[in-house]
Amino acid sequence: MAKKSWIARNERKKQTVEKYAELRLKLKAEKDYVGLSMLPRDASPTRVINRCQVTGRRRAFLRRFRLSRITFRELASAGMLPGVTKSSW
């Protein structure tokens, strides 16, 4: 489980990205790079980290399921993910 402060920090970053999204698009359209550099760092969408919805883990993240590989395996083995089956050949 990730530290709650890291998860909270990521949520703050998401809110900041949403807050400045329109302004960033406007500045990019005008090619005002000085204005873009004046915005907060966390206004950039690349600063937001993909985290597992269950544990908050940031590494080995599966975008399709929004889970880490560990959580994905546990839930898939328990049959909690619809449409996911264990392969065998």
Secondary structure, 3 states (H helix, E strand, C coil): CCCHHHHHHHHHHHHHHHHHHHHHHHHHHCCCHHHHHHCCHHHCHHHCCCCCCCCCCCCCEECCCCEEHHHHHHHHHCCCCCCCCCCCC
